[in-house]
Amino acid sequence: TALTRAHQTLSEMLHAGPQSAGGQIASRGLLGAIRETIEREFGASFGSIEWEIEEEATQAVRDRSGAVAAEVIYYASLEAVRNAARHASGGDPARNIALRISARWADGLELVVSDDGVGLRQAPAQPGSGQGLLIHTTMMAVVGGSLSLSPGLDGAGSSLRLWLPAASLPLDPSAAA
């Protein structure tokens, strides 16, 4: 029963998300597709969005394949931002939330989504199914990666780390040509 519910929830999430993730990733690159989608869908939800994308990460991901793993981290990053947009203000619409997204490559892709909101101890301002991060944690594990959530720096806000090892995004033979 639990597996059936998880499958149904995942299916609904994938259908509710952007329909052309694979095409966006292929044309813009993984990190470009993530950035464009977040700016378009969530730009108005935050006071500011700061990007720290290391060029080495952009290049390493560009030279790699692994469509399933790329789509999994793409959707997990959108879920992280969706949760920050929904919960970081603690229900105070006047609170101006700063979002920070960083990406670096060190034998794998590390993508960190952090905010300066109310943090993890606060009850959710808007209830949801509560299964989004659980499902994305599972999907990240399926492709060899991980998802972890922790308090932000100095206990302010929250920080979600997505990790995808290089083995999950193997070098594309055509990139060497």
C-alpha positions in Angstrom: 0.0 0.0 0.0 2.8 2.4 0.9 4.6 1.7 -2.3 1.5 2.2 -4.3 0.9 5.6 -2.7 4.5 6.6 -3.2 4.3 5.6 -6.9 1.0 7.5 -7.3 2.5 10.6 -5.6 5.6 10.5 -7.7 3.6 10.1 -10.9 1.4 13.1 -9.9 4.5 15.2 -9.2 6.1 14.3 -12.5 2.9 15.1 -14.4 2.5 18.4 -12.6 6.1 19.5 -13.3 7.4 20.9 -16.5 6.7 18.4 -19.3 9.9 19.0 -21.3 12.7 18.6 -18.6 14.7 16.3 -20.9 14.5 18.8 -23.8 15.4 21.7 -21.5 18.3 19.8 -20.1 19.5 18.8 -23.6 19.3 22.3 -25.0 20.4 24.4 -22.0 22.4 21.9 -20.0 21.4 20.6 -16.6 22.4 23.7 -14.6 21.0 26.1 -17.2 17.7 24.3 -17.2 17.5 24.4 -13.4 18.3 28.1 -13.3 15.9 29.1 -16.1 13.0 27.1 -14.5 13.6 28.4 -11.0 13.9 32.0 -12.2 10.7 31.6 -14.3 8.5 29.7 -11.9 9.8 31.0 -8.5 11.5 34.4 -9.2 8.6 36.4 -7.7 8.5 34.1 -4.6 11.8 35.5 -3.1 13.2 38.8 -2.3 16.4 37.7 -4.1 17.9 34.6 -5.7 21.7 34.4 -5.6 23.5 31.9 -7.9 27.0 30.5 -7.3 27.6 28.1 -10.1 31.2 27.1 -10.5 32.3 27.0 -14.1 33.9 23.6 -13.4 30.4 22.2 -12.5 28.8 23.7 -15.6 31.5 22.1 -17.8 31.6 18.8 -16.0 27.9 18.3 -16.3 27.9 19.5 -19.9 30.3 16.7 -20.8 28.3 14.0 -19.2 25.3 11.9 -20.0 22.8 10.2 -17.8 19.4 11.5 -18.6 17.6 9.8 -15.8 20.0 11.0 -13.1 19.9 14.5 -14.6 16.1 14.6 -14.5 16.0 13.3 -11.0 18.3 16.1 -9.7 16.4 18.6 -11.8 13.1 17.8 -10.2 14.6 17.4 -6.7 16.0 20.9 -7.0 12.6 22.3 -8.0 11.0 20.6 -5.0 13.6 22.2 -2.7 12.9 25.6 -4.1 9.1 25.0 -4.0 9.4 24.1 -0.3 11.4 27.2 0.4 8.8 29.3 -1.4 6.0 27.7 0.5 7.5 27.4 4.0 10.5 29.7 4.6 8.4 32.8 5.4 6.6 31.0 8.3 3.3 32.3 7.0 4.4 35.9 7.0 3.8 37.2 3.5 5.8 40.4 4.3 8.9 38.4 5.1 11.5 38.9 2.3 13.3 35.6 1.8 16.7 35.3 0.2 17.4 32.1 -1.7 20.9 31.0 -2.5 21.7 28.2 -5.0 25.2 26.9 -5.4 26.7 24.2 -7.6 30.2 22.7 -7.6 31.9 19.7 -9.0 34.2 17.5 -6.9 34.0 13.9 -8.3 30.3 14.6 -8.6 27.7 17.4 -8.6 26.8 19.1 -5.4 23.8 21.4 -5.6 22.8 23.3 -2.5 19.6 25.3 -2.1 19.5 27.4 1.1 17.3 30.2 2.4 17.3 32.7 5.3 13.8 31.8 6.3 12.3 30.5 9.6 14.2 27.3 9.5 13.3 23.7 10.2 11.9 24.0 13.7 8.9 26.0 12.5 5.7 24.1 11.7 4.9 24.3 8.0 3.0 27.5 7.1 1.1 25.7 4.4 0.5 22.1 4.8 1.2 19.7 2.0 1.4 16.0 1.6 4.7 16.0 3.4 6.0 13.3 0.9 7.8 15.5 -1.6 11.3 15.4 -0.1 10.9 11.8 1.0 10.1 10.8 -2.6 13.0 12.9 -4.0 15.4 11.4 -1.3 14.4 8.0 -2.6 14.8 8.9 -6.2 18.2 10.4 -5.6 19.3 7.2 -3.9 18.0 5.2 -6.8 20.4 7.0 -9.2 23.2 6.8 -6.7 22.9 10.2 -5.1 21.6 11.7 -1.9 19.5 14.5 -0.5 20.0 15.9 2.9 18.3 18.7 4.8 19.9 20.7 7.6 19.5 24.1 9.4 21.2 27.0 7.6 24.2 28.8 8.7 24.0 30.0 12.3 20.7 28.1 12.6 18.9 30.6 10.3 16.9 29.2 7.5 17.5 25.8 5.9 19.9 24.2 3.6 19.1 21.3 1.2 22.1 19.5 -0.3 21.7 17.3 -3.4 24.7 15.1 -4.3 25.1 13.1 -7.5 28.4 11.2 -7.9 30.3 11.3 -11.2 29.4 7.6 -11.7 25.7 8.6 -12.0 26.6 11.0 -14.8 29.2 9.2 -16.9 31.3 11.0 -19.5 29.6 11.3 -22.8 31.8 9.7 -25.5 30.7 12.3 -28.0 31.9 15.1 -25.7 35.5 14.0 -26.2 35.1 14.3 -30.0 
